[in-house]
Amino acid sequence: MPSFEMIYDTEEDVLEVTFEDFEETFSRTIALNDCILLYTDLNFQSAWGLSFYGYGTLLQVNETVLDDLNSLSEPNRLRILQLLAQPPVSHFLEVRDREEGVAVIKSPNLEVLLG
């Protein structure tokens, strides 16, 4: 990952991670569930960022369900799952069950992120 920005708001317990600068008119925001948003290009080719609402709480639970993926068409759902499975997103989130959309939120090691 060439550069990234992480902002954590302790009062709101929100972590926002931006992997690339992007033009909002060419981006899509995909809700993975009520607490997690993925920012990507219009064709789901690359992940531009993530937002975690209740990040500290998400780290404390064993798993979370990405149930909003069910509202996508199957081809788009599979594209999103592919994005989630590769860096840089996979440093923050691990999908354990693709069919059920079960994931674990991770606290990445900065050494890994810095490469």
LODORO-648987 format. One record per atom (N, C-alpha, C): x, y, z. Coordinates in steps of 0.001 Angstrom, whole numbers, plus 524288, in hexadecimal, padded with zeros to 5 digits. Example, Ala and Ser with C-alpha at 12.3 -4.5 7.8 and 13.67 -1.06 7.14 Angstrom:
BEGIN
833867E9C681E78/8300C7EE6C81E78/833907F31C81E78/832327F73681BA8/835667FBDC81BE4/832648001E81EBE/
END
This chain:
BEGIN
8035F7FB8180000/800008000080000/80390804C180000/80397807E37FBD5/8072C80C477FB6D/806678105A7FFB3/801B2811CC800D6/800A1815768050D/7FB1481485806EA/7FA188161780BB3/7F4E58157C80DD2/7F4328197481227/7EF4F81A30813A6/7EE1A81DBB817EA/7EA4A81AF281B85/7EB6B81B1082090/7E7E5818D98246F/7E67481D2082845/7E16D81DA38293E/7DF878216E82D0B/7DBE381E80830BB/7DD1781EE2835C9/7D9C381C69839AC/7D7868209C83D3E/7D26D820C383DA9/7CFAD824608411E/7CE2A82150845FF/7D0D68226784A4E/7CFE481F7684F1A/7CA748206485152/7C88E8252C850F7/7C35B8265B85318/7BF148236285032/7BF7D8231D84B1A/7BB898207D847E9/7BCD281ABA846E8/7C1AA8191D84827/7C394813CE84724/7C3248127A84151/7C5178160E83E1B/7C4EC815698386D/7CA7F815578364F/7CBA48115283330/7D0A38110783075/7CF97811BF82AAF/7D244815908285F/7D1EC81660822BA/7D7558158B82071/7D7948123E81C7D/7DC7D81103819E7/7DBDC8123F8141F/7DF798154F81209/7DF778168680C7A/7E46C8143D80A1C/7E3C3810E980635/7E83280E5A803AA/7EA28811767FEFC/7E6AB814387FC6B/7E800817467F7C7/7E4AE81C2E7F7A8/7E6D9820517F565/7E3A9824E87F45E/7DFE4823817F001/7DB1F825527F077/7D755824087EC68/7D3A38288D7EB81/7D197828A47E6E3/7CDBF82C877E550/7C85682A5F7E699/7C57482D187E9D8/7C06D82B237EBB5/7BC8882A097E755/7BCEA82CD27E2FD/7B94382BDD7DEB8/7BA3E826A17DC0E/7BEE28244E7DCEC/7C02E81F457DA94/7C07C81AF87DEAA/7BE0C81BD37E326/7BE66817F47E755/7B904815F67E8DD/7B916811807EB76/7B45480F3C7ED9E/7B54680E1B7F355/7B15480EF17F66F/7B17D80D847FBEB/7AE0C808B97FC8C/7B0668048F7FE76/7ADA07FFAB7FF31/7AD3A7FE9980504/7A8867FE3780703/7A7BF7FCB180C75/7A86F7F6C980CCC/7AC1B7F52381014/7ACD27EF8C810F5/7A91A7EDA98153A/7A8257F112818FF/7A4197F05D81D01/7A3147F5BB81F67/7A0737F5E9823CA/79F287FAF38262F/7A3F37FDE48282D/7A8537FB2F828DA/7ACF57FD8A82B45/7B1977FE478279C/7B16F7FBFE822FC/7B6097FBFD81F95/7B4927FDBF81A16/7B77F8019E81829/7B6D780383812CE/7BBDE802A180FC6/7BB508012380ADF/7BFB58007780748/7BF308048480300/7C37480726801CA/7C39580AFB7FD8B/7C6B2808957F913/7C4628088A7F47A/7C6C2805F27F001/7C584808FC7EB07/7C7D6807507E6BF/7C6A2809B77E1B8/7C1678079F7DFB6/7BF7F809DB7DB8B/7BA608086C7D981/7BA08802BF7D7B9/7BE74800707D62C/7BE847FB117D431/7C06F7F7197D827/7C1237F8C87DD05/7C3007F5557E133/7C84E7F2E47DFF2/7CBC87F5F07DDA4/7D0F97F3FE7DC43/7D5077F4E07E089/7D4497F8FB7E3B2/7D80D7FA057E7E4/7D5517FC797EC94/7D7807FB6D7F11D/7D56F7FD9C7F5F5/7D84B802AE7F719/7D55C806CD7F81B/7D7A880BEB7F928/7D79680D4E7FEE9/7D43880AAF801F2/7D40E80BDE80780/7CFF0808C080A5C/7D01D8092780F85/7CC6B8068F812FE/7CAEA80A3E81764/7C62E809C181949/7C48780C6A81E0A/7C23180854821A8/7C3D98086F82694/7C1D7804EA82A96/7BF4A8083782ED4/7BA488077A82FA5/7B77280A33833C5/7B6F08066783856/7B8EA807F683CDF/7B9268046984153/7BDCF800CA840E0/7C22C802DC83EF8/7C6D67FFAF83DED/7C8AA7FCB9842C4/7C8FF7FF538473A/7CAAE7FCB884C08/7C71E7F83884D71/7C21A7F8F584CBC/7BE517F4D284DCB/7BEFA7F05D849EB/7BFBF7F1A1844F4/7C0807ED95840F6/7C5577EA4384213/7C9607EC9F84444/7CE197E9A884598/7CD297E5D284A0C/7C9507E6F584D56/7C85B7E3B6851EA/7C4C67DF0E850DB/7C1E27DF2D84C9C/7BE657DAC784B6D/7C1507D6CA8481A/7BF817D1ED8485B/7C21C7CDC38456B/7C1727CE5483F8E/7BCEA7D04183DF9/7BBE37D0C083861/7B7747D49283775/7B7177D657832A4/7B2D17D9AF830F6/7B0DF7D79D82BB8/7AC027D89382A94/7A9BA7D6A3825B7/7A9337DB33821EE/7AB1B7DA7181D41/7AADD7DE6A81920/7A5C27DDA78161C/7A1697DE2D818E4/79C587DCD3816AF/79A697E07F8126F/79C8E7E5318120F/79AE17E8B380DDA/79CE47E6F580880/7A0977E36080865/7A2627E13D80363/79E0B7DE33800AA/79A587DC47803BC/7960A7D9368017E/7928F7DC697FDE3/792AE7E18A7FE62/78F5D7E4D47FB0A/791D37E5C07F5A6/796B67E4267F4F6/799627E4DA7EFF0/798337E04F7EC47/798C67E14A7E73C/7985A7DCF57E37C/79CDB7D9377E487/79C3B7D45C7E308/7A04B7D0737E41D/7A5967D1E37E1AD/7A5D57D3C47DCCD/7AAF07D5507DAA8/7AD7D7D9BC7DDCD/7AA797DD9A7DF6E/7ACA07E1E97E284/7AE3A7E00F7E7FA/7AB2A7DCA67EA46/7AC747DA727EF61/7B1AE7D79F7EF1F/7B27D7D48E7EB01/7B7687D1B67EA63/7BBFF7D56A7E97E/7BB297D9A37E68F/7BF4F7DD857E5C4/7C0D67E00F7EAF2/7BCF07E16D7EE18/7BE077E3D57F326/7C0EC7DFFF7F6AC/7BF357DB1B7F6D2/7C1ED7D7367FA04/7C7987D69D7F84D/7C8977D7057F33B/7CDF67D6BB7F144/7D1257DB5A7F347/7CEEA7E00C7F336/7D19E7E4A77F549/7D2C67E4107FB1A/7CF187E1D17FDF5/7CFCD7E12B80395/7D4137DD36804DB/7D50C7D9958014A/7D8D07D56480247/7DE767D6EE8013A/7DF4D7DB867FF01/7E4A57DCFD7FDA6/7E6417E20A8005C/7EB6F7E2BA800F5/7ED447E7A98034C/7EBB67EC3E7FFD8/7EAAA7F0A780207/7EB717F22C80775/7E6D87F0F280B07/7E24B7EF9A808D0/7DDAE7EEA780C15/7DE977EA0D80FC5/7E12A7E60580DF0/7E1EE7E15281120/7E5467E255815F9/7E7E47E6C18163A/7EAC67E82381AF9/7E70A7E9C581F5B/7E2557EB4F81DEF/7DE887ED58821B1/7D9DE7E9BD8228F/7D8ED7E63881EE9/7D43B7E30881F07/7D5707DDC781C85/7D3DF7D99981F06/7D4A97D45D81CE1/7CF5F7D1B081C4F/7CE057D05081786/7C9217CD7581695/7CA387C7B7817AC/7C7697C59781B62/7C8337C01D81CEF/7C4617BC7181A39/7BFDD7BE75818B7/7BBF57BB458160D/7B9927BE99811B9/7BB257BD8680CE1/7B95A7C0A580868/7B3827C00A80778/7B16F7BB6380844/7ABE57BA6D80745/7A86E7BD5280B2A/7A9E37BD2681014/7A6C97BFA18142F/7A8617C54F81529/7ACD67C6E9812F6/7AEB27CC43813BF/7B0C77CD4381937/7B2E27C94781BA8/7B4F97C9C6820F4/7BA947CBC082095/7BBB77CFDD823A2/7C0E67D24282383/7C2C47D37682904/7C7D37D43482974/7CA4F7D5D182E52/7CD277DAE982D34/7CC7E7DEA9830B0/7CF2C7E3A98302E/7D47B7E329832C8/7D86F7E53F83034/7DDC67E4C483217/7E0077EA1683383/7E3D67E9E7836E0/7E6DD7EE838383E/7EC3F7EDB4835CB/7ED367F0158314D/7F2057EEDD82E6D/7F6E57F0FA83117/7FB137EE3683049/800307EFCE83206/802147F40882E3A/8039F7F88283042/805677FCC482CD4/80A217FB3782994/80D527F7CC82B96/811D57F5EE828A2/810217F34B82396/80BF47F04E823D3/809CE7EDBB81F30/807C77F1CE81B5A/805067F5C081D61/802D67F9C3819FC/807137FD0C81758/80B557FDEA81A14/80F8480112817E6/812DD7FE0981408/812397F8D781411/814D47F58981050/81A797F51F81118/
END
